[in-house]
């Protein structure tokens, strides 16, 4: 897989507002044998929206089947989408790394509930577009100041994410209840998963994993690795270190 043993492909499932720019710096630190494949979500980066969650999942599943990743790396809402795919029997044998995933915390935090209201979504869009808010966001949630071009591209991802209201409407406690039943009947769907978390992550905390482990009765089934110096966006903050961690994960005997 690494070191002359062929191509290793990573299927990357991004979080809300994801854009290819988030991975640009890290790509420069990956060896040629590693192909980091950004999974294109409908309604992101100006693409047409999906009519339903099932349609979005069909698109993501089709892309993963076509690209045949050696490893899936999912962050933010990409973590919940990965579990949705697993509940449908997709990618059961592909090792998964969930980095600061948004999972069962959806029903414990106020923001997802508020964002299902149209006026709140519109207000948030206006706030995210304000330069002063963007600077404050960068100071709080990045571990080091991004270059101006990177910050512009980061928030452009949110501006061009027409799927945001759909995701708030689809990713609900009702979906979590459905997943609990589906995953309980397909226990293999919860295998070959590990979790990475940044010790300086101020966007999503490890409480997310506690709530998820309780809901899915995981026990210690998902090993947790905390990287003390990482925040929520290590591929932007620490692109060389993040790329190195990804290569080592691929080179591990079990793929994660």
N, C-alpha and C positions, 0 to 999 in steps of 0.2 A: 504493500500500500504506500509506504514511504521509503525513500532511499533506494530507488531503482526498481521497486516492486509494482509499478503501475500507478495509474491515476486514482487519487482519493477524492471523492466529490462530497462536499458538505452542502446539504440543503438548508438554507437559512430562512427561517420564518420570523419576520420582524414584528415589532410592536405597533401600536397605534401611530399613525402619521409617518410610518417608515418610508424611507426613500433610499435609493441606491447610494446616495452620497454618504450615508452613514458608514458604509463599508469601504469607501474608496481608499482611505489611508492604510487600512489594515491589509488590503490586497497587495500593496507594495512590499509587505514583509512575509508573504507566503511563498513557499517554494513552488516551482513550476508543477510539481506533482500534485499539488492541492488545488482543486477547482472549487472556489466558493461561489455557489449558485444562489442568487437571490430569488426567492419564490415570489412571483408577481401576483399580488392580491387584486381582485377586481375592485375598482373604486379608489385605488391608490395611484398616485403619480399621474393623475389625469385619465386613467383607464376607465372604461364604462363600469358602472355599479352592477352588482349582482342583484337579482330580483328577490333572493332569499338566502338564508344561511346555507341551505343545502346546495344551492347553486354555487356559492362561494367555495364551499368545501369540495364540490365536484371539480372546480377549476384547480384548486390547490392539489387535490389528490391526483388529478391527471398530470400536472406538471411534475410531481414527485415520481410518479410511475415512469414518466418519460426520461427523467434525468437519473433515476436509480441512485440516490445518494448512499454513500457509505455511512453517513452520520447525519442526523437532523439536529440542528441547533436552533432552538426557539426561544425567543425572549418576549417579555410583556404578554400581550394578548396572543402572540404566536404560540405560547404554551397551552392556552385553552383550545386553540384551533387544533393543535397537535393531538390533544386528548379526544377531541371530537372525531378526528380522523381515525385514531386508534379504536374508538368505540364502534366504528363502522368496519373494522377489520383491515384498515389500511396501515401499511408500514409496520407491521407487528414485529418483524425481524430486524428492523433498522434501529440501531442504538440511538438514543435521544439524550441530548443535554438540554435541560430547561434552565435558562439563566434569568433569574428574577421574574418568574412567570406570573401573570395575572390569572388566578384560578378562583378558588372558593372565597377569596376575599371580596369578590364582587358583591356579595350580599351583606358584607359587614361595613363597607365604606360608604360614606354619604355621596361622594361625587358621582358614581355610576347611577345612583337613583335620581339625583338632580338632573343629570345630563339626558335622561329620557324625556325631559320636558323641553319642548321646542324653543321657548324663549331663552332658556339657560344655554342651550347649544349655540344659539346665535350670539349670545353675549360672550361666550368663551371664544368663539371664532374671532370676535373683535379684539378681545384682550390679547390673544395669541399673536395677532398681527401688529400690536403696538411695540415699537422699538424699546421703550422703557421696560415693559414686561419681559421682553426677550433677554435683555441684559440681566435683569434680576433672576430670571430662570437659569441663565447660564451660570451665574455666580453660585446659585444654590444647588443645582443638580449635576453640574459637571465638576470633576475633581480638579480640572485645570481649564483656563479660559480657552474656548475653541477659537480658531482663526475666524476673522469676520466672514470669509467666504463660506466656511463650514457652518457657522451659525445661521447665515442666510439660507443655505441649502436645507438645514435641519428644519427650520420653521416653514420653508416652502413646501416641505413634505406634508405638514399639517394643512397648509392652505389648499393643496391639491388633493387632499384626501376627502373626496365626496362621500366615501363609505362610512365616515365617522358616525353620523346619526343612525345608520343601519346597525352598526356594531353595538351601539348602546341599546338599541331596540331588541337585538337578537340575543345578546349575551346577558342573560337574566337568571334570576333564581330558578325559574321554571326550566331553563336549559340545564342548570346544575342538577336539579332533581332527576331529569331524564337521563343525564349522563351517569348519575350514581347507579341507577338501575341497569343501564346498558353495560357499564364497566364491571359491575358485580357479576353479570352473567358471562363476561368475557375476561376473566382474570389475567390472561396472557397479555392483554392490552396495557397492563400496568407494569410490565416487565421491561428490562433493559433501558431504564430511565435513571438518569442522575441529575442532580440539581447543583447549579453554581450560583453563588450570591456574592455581590460586592459588599465588603465590610463598611463601605461609605455610601451605600445606596440609600438615598433619601426619597426615592420615588415609590418603591415597593419594598416592604420589609419582610423578613422571614416569618412573620406571623402568617403570611399567605400560605406558607408550607404547613404550618401547624393546623390551620383551618382545613386545608385540603387533606392532610393525613387523617384528620378526625372524620371527615365526611366519607372518605374512600377506604377507611380502616387500613391504612398503609403500614402502620407500625414504623419500622425503620427500613422499609423496603427500598426507598429512594435515598441513596447516599447523598449527603450534603457536603459540598466543598465551599468554604467561605474564603474569598481572596481579600485580605484586609485592605489593600490599597485601592481596590476597584470601587467605582460608583455604579450607577445604573447603565452607563454607556461606555464600557471599557473599550469597545472597538473604536470609539472616538477619542476618549481620554488617553488610553494606553494602547495604541494600535499595534506596536511591536510586541508588547507583552501578551496582548490578547491573541495575536496571530501565533505566537509561540505556544501558548496554552492549547490552542486549537490543533496545532500540528502534533503536540504530545498526546492529546486525546485520541487523535486518529491512529497514532502509532501504538497505542495501548493494545494489549492482546485481545481485550473484549470490545474494542472500538470506542470505549468511553473512558 
